[in-house]
Amino acid sequence: MLTPQGLKGKQYRVTGTAYPRLGRPPKKSRKVFAAIGALLALTLIALGGVQLYDIFSGRGKHASAQACASPSAGASGKPLAAPASGAPSASASASPAAPVDPKAIPQPQTITVNVYNATAKSGLAARTADELKKRGFTIGKVGNAPAELDKKVPGTAQVVGGPAAAGAVTLLSSQIAGATTTADARTDASVDFVIGDSYNALLDETQAAAALALATKPTPTATTNGTC
């Protein structure tokens, strides 16, 4: 090492192998980011611990069992009360009926259909009865709707039948778009076709066949892991 003239080299001699290095002073923003990162890491660790606890304690399975409970049960888990005997059921538009077995659909000629007009338009019952007769249905009574239904069917039609006419109701309601179905307490297999305010005409036979196929198509009930 060179020593300036007039100075003693021993007093200013640099020893060792480490040299000081100048750097930028730490910024406050770096400390803030470091604190936020640490907080996020702790949060993720805590959430993971909770999920693991739920898995090993069986809480997840219990919640899935409650979610997959029967839709006929109420909030308390008890079955909902059945409607009183003889009371009409909800219409198909509000509560779709369960699919009917295609084998339970009778032939049109075995179904006796009573055609009633619940609108202010005259002649609808007779014309509709003629159309249904051409499709093979057996026609029973034709006329105005009874007082409890007269001017009270806002849709296209209402098909009414008893427990013995489930297949007949499905077949007849497929003949018109938007028809609703109602169950009553009759014991025979006759069906009432009540024409509503929105009625224009029956579906053509191709459309009716497609509607019947859809009404009798079974609903998938298979379950998979983690799903109902």
C-alpha angles and dihedrals in degrees: 000000000000116000120204116245115269094023128102110241094213093064096054102031114132113223134187132038102264121092125191116251124206118227140169114277113251115269125227091232091065091055091050092051091048091052092049092049091051091049092051091049091052091049093052091048091051093050091049090052092052092050092049090050091052091049096050095039093052097238092128092056091049092052091048091052091053092048091051094050118131112282088226090069122092128228090278092056093249120123115262116252116263118241118265117272113275095016114132116254125237115281120261091247092060098037116016113226121240114266114271121230107257088226089061093060108105127214114269093242091061092057120087109208124196109203118206130180113220094174135084091245112103124223098025095115094052094046093047091048090054091051092049091048090055088056091055102262119140109238120220123170121003123191147078120337120259118265095261090060103028110119088352102098106089096176131067097277145334119224114203127191144146131246091277092057103056093120092043091051090052093050094046096045090053089065093073134040117244097012116158124214128220130185123219135177100262115134100208128076097247119125131209119220106199114190115223135205094266095053118126108153144324120274114262114261094259092053091045091053090051091049090050091050090052092048092053096042109118118242115237111248101174115128130209132201111290094009134088 
